[in-house]
Amino acid sequence: MNFHMPAITIHALAALLLVTSAMSAGICNMSSEGFDECRPAVTGPSPIDPTAACCSALEAADLPCLCSYRSSPLLPSIGINPDLALQLPRECNLSPPANC
């Protein structure tokens, strides 16, 4: 059987693995546990309010760094709604970065 995967699929898969790997190790001063705590607030058709643990993790995070991912096409591919993610600082009573 001769199976050829289009180059774009290979690149998208590699990028997804890179982001998933980075998130599992932590990114922007937010641990993988912090991402796990916040995931229900930024995914699915019926997101929940962020938990106290999510807000605590977000408080310790580098918000400008996290904002740099807002336009990433990879966020939706791992189930994160960027619009919901941008609302988290306000929902946690934190000041969002000025240009985010």
C-alpha positions, -999 to +999 in steps of 0.1 A: +000+000+000+014+034-010+003+060+015+013+096+012+003+122+038+000+157+024+028+180+037+003+204+053-011+175+074+024+165+085+032+202+095-001+206+113+005+174+132+040+184+141+028+218+153+000+203+173+025+179+190+048+208+198+020+229+214+006+199+233+041+190+245+048+226+256+015+228+274+021+196+293+055+210+305+040+244+313+041+276+293+042+313+302+047+305+339+015+284+339+019+247+348+002+219+330-020+216+362-030+252+358-040+246+322-060+215+333-078+236+359-087+263+333-096+239+304-133+235+314-137+273+313-123+277+278-136+246+260-168+231+247-202+245+239-210+250+276-179+263+294-180+267+332-169+296+353-132+294+361-124+277+394-104+293+422-075+270+413-077+282+376-077+318+387-047+311+411-028+296+382-037+324+359-026+350+385+009+334+385+010+332+347+027+356+324-004+371+308+013+390+280+030+357+270-003+339+270-018+367+249+008+360+222-011+327+216-045+344+210-044+342+173-028+308+171-047+284+148-035+256+170-056+266+201-089+255+185-072+222+174-066+213+210-100+223+221-093+258+235-117+286+224-094+317+222-123+341+228-131+324+261-095+323+270-092+360+266-121+365+290-104+345+318-084+374+334-115+395+338-135+366+351-107+360+377-107+397+386-072+402+370-062+431+348-057+418+313-027+431+294-034+463+275-029+449+240-045+416+244 
